[in-house]
Amino acid sequence: MGLMSKIVGVVFAVLMFGSCSVHRSAGNSATAPGQVKKITGDKSAKAYAPGQQKKNGNKN
């Protein structure tokens, strides 16, 4: 009975830990707004900030 309970315990642990997943999102771009500003040559990074995208009505 001891071997059976160990097997059940291992299977249970594998199922519990195997079902966990972590999803991480960097938003639309992995580049910071200030870096995008430098690349494009704009004077302000405001247009590239995530909060400003919501204000402008973009659905990204």
N, CA, C and O atoms as a GROMACS GRO file, in nm:
protein
  240
    1MET      N    1   0.081  -0.119   0.000
    1MET     CA    2   0.000   0.000   0.000
    1MET      C    3   0.086   0.126   0.000
    1MET      O    4   0.044   0.228  -0.053
    2GLY      N    5   0.205   0.121   0.058
    2GLY     CA    6   0.293   0.236   0.065
    2GLY      C    7   0.343   0.276  -0.072
    2GLY      O    8   0.353   0.396  -0.101
    3LEU      N    9   0.375   0.180  -0.158
    3LEU     CA   10   0.423   0.209  -0.293
    3LEU      C   11   0.313   0.273  -0.377
    3LEU      O   12   0.338   0.365  -0.454
    4MET      N   13   0.192   0.222  -0.361
    4MET     CA   14   0.078   0.276  -0.436
    4MET      C   15   0.051   0.422  -0.396
    4MET      O   16   0.024   0.504  -0.484
    5SER      N   17   0.057   0.454  -0.269
    5SER     CA   18   0.031   0.590  -0.225
    5SER      C   19   0.141   0.685  -0.272
    5SER      O   20   0.113   0.801  -0.301
    6LYS      N   21   0.266   0.638  -0.280
    6LYS     CA   22   0.375   0.721  -0.333
    6LYS      C   23   0.354   0.750  -0.481
    6LYS      O   24   0.377   0.863  -0.526
    7ILE      N   25   0.311   0.651  -0.556
    7ILE     CA   26   0.286   0.669  -0.699
    7ILE      C   27   0.172   0.769  -0.720
    7ILE      O   28   0.181   0.859  -0.803
    8VAL      N   29   0.065   0.752  -0.644
    8VAL     CA   30  -0.049   0.844  -0.653
    8VAL      C   31  -0.004   0.985  -0.615
    8VAL      O   32  -0.046   1.082  -0.679
    9GLY      N   33   0.079   0.998  -0.513
    9GLY     CA   34   0.128   1.128  -0.470
    9GLY      C   35   0.213   1.196  -0.577
    9GLY      O   36   0.199   1.316  -0.601
   10VAL      N   37   0.299   1.120  -0.642
   10VAL     CA   38   0.384   1.174  -0.749
   10VAL      C   39   0.298   1.216  -0.868
   10VAL      O   40   0.319   1.323  -0.924
   11VAL      N   41   0.203   1.133  -0.907
   11VAL     CA   42   0.115   1.167  -1.019
   11VAL      C   43   0.034   1.292  -0.986
   11VAL      O   44   0.017   1.379  -1.072
   12PHE      N   45  -0.015   1.301  -0.865
   12PHE     CA   46  -0.091   1.418  -0.823
   12PHE      C   47  -0.005   1.544  -0.828
   12PHE      O   48  -0.050   1.649  -0.875
   13ALA      N   49   0.118   1.534  -0.778
   13ALA     CA   50   0.208   1.649  -0.778
   13ALA      C   51   0.242   1.692  -0.921
   13ALA      O   52   0.245   1.812  -0.949
   14VAL      N   53   0.266   1.598  -1.010
   14VAL     CA   54   0.297   1.630  -1.150
   14VAL      C   55   0.178   1.699  -1.215
   14VAL      O   56   0.195   1.797  -1.288
   15LEU      N   57   0.059   1.650  -1.190
   15LEU     CA   58  -0.060   1.713  -1.247
   15LEU      C   59  -0.083   1.853  -1.192
   15LEU      O   60  -0.122   1.943  -1.266
   16MET      N   61  -0.060   1.872  -1.063
   16MET     CA   62  -0.082   2.003  -1.002
   16MET      C   63   0.019   2.106  -1.053
   16MET      O   64  -0.019   2.217  -1.089
   17PHE      N   65   0.146   2.070  -1.056
   17PHE     CA   66   0.249   2.164  -1.098
   17PHE      C   67   0.256   2.178  -1.249
   17PHE      O   68   0.297   2.282  -1.301
   18GLY      N   69   0.215   2.076  -1.320
   18GLY     CA   70   0.217   2.081  -1.466
   18GLY      C   71   0.107   2.168  -1.524
   18GLY      O   72   0.118   2.215  -1.637
   19SER      N   73   0.001   2.189  -1.448
   19SER     CA   74  -0.111   2.269  -1.498
   19SER      C   75  -0.089   2.418  -1.476
   19SER      O   76  -0.164   2.499  -1.531
   20CYS      N   77   0.010   2.456  -1.398
   20CYS     CA   78   0.037   2.597  -1.372
   20CYS      C   79   0.115   2.657  -1.488
   20CYS      O   80   0.210   2.596  -1.538
   21SER      N   81   0.074   2.774  -1.530
   21SER     CA   82   0.149   2.844  -1.634
   21SER      C   83   0.144   2.993  -1.606
   21SER      O   84   0.046   3.044  -1.552
   22VAL      N   85   0.251   3.060  -1.642
   22VAL     CA   86   0.261   3.204  -1.621
   22VAL      C   87   0.271   3.269  -1.758
   22VAL      O   88   0.358   3.233  -1.838
   23HIS      N   89   0.183   3.364  -1.784
   23HIS     CA   90   0.185   3.436  -1.911
   23HIS      C   91   0.230   3.578  -1.884
   23HIS      O   92   0.173   3.648  -1.801
   24ARG      N   93   0.332   3.618  -1.954
   24ARG     CA   94   0.385   3.752  -1.936
   24ARG      C   95   0.380   3.825  -2.069
   24ARG      O   96   0.425   3.773  -2.171
   25SER      N   97   0.327   3.942  -2.066
   25SER     CA   98   0.314   4.020  -2.188
   25SER      C   99   0.387   4.152  -2.173
   25SER      O  100   0.381   4.217  -2.069
   26ALA      N  101   0.455   4.190  -2.279
   26ALA     CA  102   0.526   4.318  -2.278
   26ALA      C  103   0.444   4.424  -2.350
   26ALA      O  104   0.496   4.530  -2.382
   27GLY      N  105   0.318   4.397  -2.374
   27GLY     CA  106   0.234   4.492  -2.446
   27GLY      C  107   0.256   4.482  -2.596
   27GLY      O  108   0.286   4.374  -2.648
   28ASN      N  109   0.241   4.593  -2.664
   28ASN     CA  110   0.254   4.592  -2.810
   28ASN      C  111   0.399   4.583  -2.855
   28ASN      O  112   0.428   4.530  -2.962
   29SER      N  113   0.487   4.634  -2.774
   29SER     CA  114   0.626   4.642  -2.813
   29SER      C  115   0.715   4.614  -2.694
   29SER      O  116   0.682   4.651  -2.581
   30ALA      N  117   0.826   4.550  -2.718
   30ALA     CA  118   0.922   4.525  -2.611
   30ALA      C  119   1.015   4.644  -2.593
   30ALA      O  120   1.098   4.644  -2.503
   31THR      N  121   1.001   4.744  -2.678
   31THR     CA  122   1.084   4.864  -2.671
   31THR      C  123   1.014   4.971  -2.589
   31THR      O  124   0.893   4.994  -2.603
   32ALA      N  125   1.089   5.037  -2.503
   32ALA     CA  126   1.034   5.142  -2.419
   32ALA      C  127   0.995   5.264  -2.504
   32ALA      O  128   1.054   5.287  -2.609
   33PRO      N  129   0.895   5.342  -2.459
   33PRO     CA  130   0.851   5.457  -2.537
   33PRO      C  131   0.965   5.555  -2.570
   33PRO      O  132   0.969   5.610  -2.680
   34GLY      N  133   1.056   5.576  -2.475
   34GLY     CA  134   1.168   5.667  -2.500
   34GLY      C  135   1.261   5.616  -2.607
   34GLY      O  136   1.318   5.695  -2.683
   35GLN      N  137   1.277   5.485  -2.614
   35GLN     CA  138   1.364   5.428  -2.716
   35GLN      C  139   1.300   5.440  -2.854
   35GLN      O  140   1.370   5.466  -2.952
   36VAL      N  141   1.169   5.421  -2.862
   36VAL     CA  142   1.098   5.437  -2.989
   36VAL      C  143   1.109   5.582  -3.036
   36VAL      O  144   1.126   5.608  -3.155
   37LYS      N  145   1.100   5.675  -2.942
   37LYS     CA  146   1.113   5.818  -2.973
   37LYS      C  147   1.249   5.846  -3.036
   37LYS      O  148   1.259   5.920  -3.134
   38LYS      N  149   1.353   5.787  -2.979
   38LYS     CA  150   1.487   5.807  -3.033
   38LYS      C  151   1.499   5.751  -3.175
   38LYS      O  152   1.561   5.812  -3.262
   39ILE      N  153   1.440   5.634  -3.196
   39ILE     CA  154   1.448   5.568  -3.327
   39ILE      C  155   1.374   5.649  -3.433
   39ILE      O  156   1.425   5.668  -3.543
   40THR      N  157   1.254   5.698  -3.398
   40THR     CA  158   1.174   5.771  -3.497
   40THR      C  159   1.215   5.917  -3.510
   40THR      O  160   1.184   5.981  -3.611
   41GLY      N  161   1.286   5.970  -3.410
   41GLY     CA  162   1.329   6.109  -3.417
   41GLY      C  163   1.226   6.208  -3.369
   41GLY      O  164   1.242   6.328  -3.390
   42ASP      N  165   1.118   6.160  -3.306
   42ASP     CA  166   1.016   6.251  -3.254
   42ASP      C  167   1.069   6.327  -3.133
   42ASP      O  168   1.166   6.286  -3.070
   43LYS      N  169   1.002   6.439  -3.101
   43LYS     CA  170   1.043   6.519  -2.987
   43LYS      C  171   0.981   6.469  -2.856
   43LYS      O  172   1.033   6.499  -2.749
   44SER      N  173   0.872   6.394  -2.865
   44SER     CA  174   0.802   6.347  -2.746
   44SER      C  175   0.776   6.197  -2.755
   44SER      O  176   0.749   6.144  -2.863
   45ALA      N  177   0.785   6.131  -2.640
   45ALA     CA  178   0.756   5.987  -2.634
   45ALA      C  179   0.609   5.962  -2.598
   45ALA      O  180   0.567   5.848  -2.585
   46LYS      N  181   0.532   6.070  -2.581
   46LYS     CA  182   0.393   6.058  -2.536
   46LYS      C  183   0.310   5.969  -2.628
   46LYS      O  184   0.227   5.891  -2.580
   47ALA      N  185   0.330   5.980  -2.757
   47ALA     CA  186   0.250   5.904  -2.853
   47ALA      C  187   0.277   5.754  -2.845
   47ALA      O  188   0.197   5.674  -2.893
   48TYR      N  189   0.389   5.715  -2.785
   48TYR     CA  190   0.427   5.574  -2.780
   48TYR      C  191   0.400   5.509  -2.645
   48TYR      O  192   0.420   5.389  -2.628
   49ALA      N  193   0.354   5.587  -2.547
   49ALA     CA  194   0.325   5.534  -2.415
   49ALA      C  195   0.193   5.456  -2.417
   49ALA      O  196   0.097   5.499  -2.481
   50PRO      N  197   0.186   5.341  -2.348
   50PRO     CA  198   0.065   5.258  -2.351
   50PRO      C  199  -0.061   5.332  -2.309
   50PRO      O  200  -0.166   5.311  -2.370
   51GLY      N  201  -0.055   5.417  -2.209
   51GLY     CA  202  -0.173   5.491  -2.165
   51GLY      C  203  -0.222   5.588  -2.270
   51GLY      O  204  -0.342   5.613  -2.282
   52GLN      N  205  -0.130   5.644  -2.346
   52GLN     CA  206  -0.168   5.738  -2.451
   52GLN      C  207  -0.234   5.665  -2.567
   52GLN      O  208  -0.319   5.722  -2.636
   53GLN      N  209  -0.196   5.540  -2.590
   53GLN     CA  210  -0.260   5.461  -2.697
   53GLN      C  211  -0.408   5.441  -2.665
   53GLN      O  212  -0.492   5.445  -2.755
   54LYS      N  213  -0.440   5.420  -2.538
   54LYS     CA  214  -0.580   5.401  -2.498
   54LYS      C  215  -0.658   5.532  -2.517
   54LYS      O  216  -0.773   5.530  -2.561
   55LYS      N  217  -0.595   5.645  -2.483
   55LYS     CA  218  -0.662   5.773  -2.493
   55LYS      C  219  -0.696   5.808  -2.638
   55LYS      O  220  -0.798   5.871  -2.665
   56ASN      N  221  -0.609   5.768  -2.729
   56ASN     CA  222  -0.628   5.802  -2.869
   56ASN      C  223  -0.727   5.710  -2.941
   56ASN      O  224  -0.754   5.730  -3.059
   57GLY      N  225  -0.780   5.610  -2.871
   57GLY     CA  226  -0.880   5.524  -2.930
   57GLY      C  227  -0.825   5.408  -3.011
   57GLY      O  228  -0.901   5.339  -3.079
   58ASN      N  229  -0.696   5.386  -3.007
   58ASN     CA  230  -0.637   5.272  -3.077
   58ASN      C  231  -0.675   5.144  -3.004
   58ASN      O  232  -0.673   5.140  -2.881
   59LYS      N  233  -0.708   5.043  -3.077
   59LYS     CA  234  -0.753   4.916  -3.017
   59LYS      C  235  -0.638   4.818  -3.001
   59LYS      O  236  -0.663   4.698  -2.986
   60ASN      N  237  -0.514   4.863  -3.003
   60ASN     CA  238  -0.398   4.773  -2.993
   60ASN      C  239  -0.381   4.721  -2.856
   60ASN      O  240  -0.289   4.644  -2.830
   0.00000   0.00000   0.00000
